[in-house]
Amino acid sequence: MPSGRVRSLRRPDPFRVQTGPVRTLPFWLHQLAEYAIGLGLIAQAAQGPNNVLPVAFGAVVLVAAATSDGPAAGWKAVSRPAHRVVDIVLIVVALALAVLPWSRADATSRVLLALAAALLGVLYVSTSYTPKPAKVARPARDPGDRAEDVGRSAGRLAAKGMKVFRDRRQGPDAS
């Protein structure tokens, strides 16, 4: 061991602490996950005899995903900050339908709704709801941009030279 370095005899900690920025899901992935949750609820609940609540809730989740302002939206009617509030409402409603006794849901429906609430909660925590910045419009071309004018002229000159070369190579009687 080199001199001046002290080696720790202690074992490293078993838990790692994240020191960098937390990575968040892009909003389009959030939307696709909401589509999958809604379709999964409908498909799973449609197999049972009396599963109206999960089918209806799945349809509401699909409508929420389709109307939010994102790349995978069908209609951009709801802004991303408003969609964040809609997500909170969906989580609370799913939990209420799964837990409260007056919801008249059977055991399968309760499990499906609790699972949907958990998945929506994970999506809510891990999604970035910040809207995309607006694209900056390119400024109109400055008529005095000499470098661009020289490049354009050189390109035209080269194209004309190639045309003359092809015409001479084919000969005057090859029309």
C-alpha positions as CSV (number, residue, x, y, z in Angstrom):
1,M,0.0,0.0,0.0
2,P,1.4,3.4,-1.0
3,S,2.4,5.6,1.9
4,G,0.0,8.5,2.8
5,R,-3.2,6.6,1.9
6,V,-5.3,5.2,4.6
7,R,-7.4,2.2,3.7
8,S,-10.8,2.0,5.3
9,L,-11.5,-1.2,7.2
10,R,-15.2,-0.5,7.2
11,R,-17.5,-2.3,4.8
12,P,-19.3,-0.1,2.2
13,D,-22.9,0.8,2.8
14,P,-25.4,-1.6,1.3
15,F,-27.6,1.2,0.1
16,R,-26.7,3.6,-2.7
17,V,-27.8,7.1,-2.5
18,Q,-28.6,8.9,-5.8
19,T,-26.6,12.0,-6.1
20,G,-27.4,13.1,-9.6
21,P,-30.7,14.5,-10.9
22,V,-33.7,12.1,-10.9
23,R,-34.6,10.9,-14.3
24,T,-38.2,11.3,-15.2
25,L,-40.4,9.7,-17.8
26,P,-41.2,11.8,-20.9
27,F,-44.8,12.7,-21.2
28,W,-45.4,10.6,-24.4
29,L,-44.3,7.5,-22.4
30,H,-46.7,8.5,-19.6
31,Q,-49.5,8.7,-22.2
32,L,-48.7,5.3,-23.6
33,A,-48.7,3.8,-20.1
34,E,-52.1,5.3,-19.4
35,Y,-53.4,3.8,-22.6
36,A,-52.0,0.4,-21.5
37,I,-53.6,0.8,-18.1
38,G,-57.0,1.7,-19.5
39,L,-57.0,-1.0,-22.1
40,G,-55.7,-3.5,-19.5
41,L,-58.5,-2.7,-17.1
42,I,-61.1,-3.0,-19.8
43,A,-59.7,-6.3,-21.2
44,Q,-59.3,-7.9,-17.8
45,A,-62.6,-6.7,-16.4
46,A,-64.6,-7.6,-19.5
47,Q,-63.9,-11.3,-18.8
48,G,-65.8,-11.2,-15.5
49,P,-69.6,-11.4,-15.0
50,N,-70.2,-8.1,-13.1
51,N,-67.2,-5.8,-13.6
52,V,-68.8,-2.5,-14.7
53,L,-66.6,-0.3,-12.5
54,P,-63.2,-1.4,-13.9
55,V,-64.5,-1.1,-17.4
56,A,-65.9,2.4,-16.8
57,F,-62.8,3.4,-15.0
58,G,-60.6,2.1,-17.8
59,A,-62.6,4.1,-20.3
60,V,-62.1,7.2,-18.2
61,V,-58.3,6.6,-18.1
62,L,-58.3,6.2,-21.9
63,V,-60.2,9.5,-22.3
64,A,-57.8,11.2,-20.0
65,A,-54.8,10.0,-22.0
66,A,-56.4,10.8,-25.3
67,T,-57.4,14.4,-24.4
68,S,-54.2,15.6,-22.8
69,D,-51.7,17.8,-24.5
70,G,-48.9,15.4,-25.6
71,P,-47.5,13.7,-28.6
72,A,-49.7,10.6,-28.2
73,A,-52.9,12.5,-27.8
74,G,-56.0,12.2,-30.0
75,W,-57.3,15.6,-29.0
76,K,-55.2,18.2,-27.3
77,A,-57.9,19.6,-25.1
78,V,-56.3,19.4,-21.6
79,S,-53.0,21.0,-20.8
80,R,-50.2,19.1,-19.1
81,P,-50.6,20.9,-15.7
82,A,-54.3,20.2,-15.8
83,H,-53.6,16.6,-16.7
84,R,-51.5,16.4,-13.6
85,V,-54.6,17.3,-11.6
86,V,-56.6,14.8,-13.6
87,D,-54.1,12.1,-12.7
88,I,-54.5,12.9,-9.0
89,V,-58.2,12.7,-9.3
90,L,-58.0,9.4,-11.1
91,I,-55.7,7.9,-8.4
92,V,-58.1,9.0,-5.6
93,V,-61.2,7.8,-7.4
94,A,-59.5,4.4,-8.1
95,L,-58.5,4.0,-4.5
96,A,-62.0,5.1,-3.3
97,L,-63.7,2.5,-5.6
98,A,-61.3,-0.2,-4.4
99,V,-61.5,0.5,-0.7
100,L,-64.9,1.9,0.2
101,P,-67.6,-0.6,0.9
102,W,-70.4,1.3,-0.8
103,S,-68.8,0.9,-4.3
104,R,-70.5,-2.6,-4.6
105,A,-67.4,-3.9,-6.4
106,D,-66.5,-7.6,-6.2
107,A,-63.1,-8.7,-5.1
108,T,-61.6,-8.9,-8.6
109,S,-62.8,-5.4,-9.4
110,R,-61.3,-4.1,-6.1
111,V,-58.0,-5.7,-6.9
112,L,-58.0,-4.3,-10.5
113,L,-58.8,-0.8,-9.3
114,A,-56.2,-0.9,-6.5
115,L,-53.6,-2.1,-9.0
116,A,-54.6,0.7,-11.4
117,A,-54.3,3.3,-8.6
118,A,-50.8,2.0,-7.7
119,L,-49.7,2.1,-11.4
120,L,-51.1,5.6,-11.9
121,G,-49.4,6.7,-8.7
122,V,-46.0,5.4,-9.9
123,L,-46.6,7.2,-13.2
124,Y,-47.6,10.4,-11.4
125,V,-44.5,10.4,-9.3
126,S,-42.1,9.6,-12.2
127,T,-43.4,11.8,-15.0
128,S,-42.2,15.1,-16.1
129,Y,-45.3,17.3,-16.8
130,T,-43.3,20.3,-18.1
131,P,-44.5,21.3,-21.6
132,K,-42.1,21.3,-24.5
133,P,-40.6,24.7,-25.1
134,A,-42.0,26.5,-28.2
135,K,-39.9,26.2,-31.3
136,V,-37.9,29.3,-32.0
137,A,-38.7,30.6,-35.5
138,R,-35.8,31.0,-37.7
139,P,-35.2,34.6,-38.7
140,A,-35.8,35.7,-42.2
141,R,-32.8,35.4,-44.5
142,D,-30.7,38.5,-44.5
143,P,-30.3,39.7,-48.1
144,G,-26.7,40.8,-47.4
145,D,-25.5,37.4,-46.2
146,R,-22.4,37.2,-48.5
147,A,-21.3,33.6,-47.5
148,E,-24.7,32.1,-48.3
149,D,-24.8,34.0,-51.6
150,V,-21.3,32.8,-52.6
151,G,-22.2,29.2,-51.8
152,R,-25.5,29.4,-53.7
153,S,-23.7,30.9,-56.7
154,A,-21.0,28.2,-56.6
155,G,-23.6,25.5,-56.5
156,R,-25.4,26.9,-59.5
157,L,-22.1,27.3,-61.4
158,A,-21.2,23.6,-60.7
159,A,-24.7,22.4,-61.8
160,K,-24.5,24.4,-65.1
161,G,-21.0,23.0,-65.7
162,M,-22.3,19.5,-65.2
163,K,-25.2,20.1,-67.6
164,V,-22.9,21.4,-70.3
165,F,-20.6,18.4,-69.9
166,R,-23.5,15.9,-70.2
167,D,-24.9,17.7,-73.2
168,R,-21.5,17.6,-75.0
169,R,-20.9,14.0,-74.1
170,Q,-24.2,12.9,-75.6
171,G,-23.6,14.8,-78.8
172,P,-25.8,17.1,-80.8
173,D,-27.8,14.4,-82.6
174,A,-28.9,12.6,-79.4
175,S,-32.2,14.3,-78.5
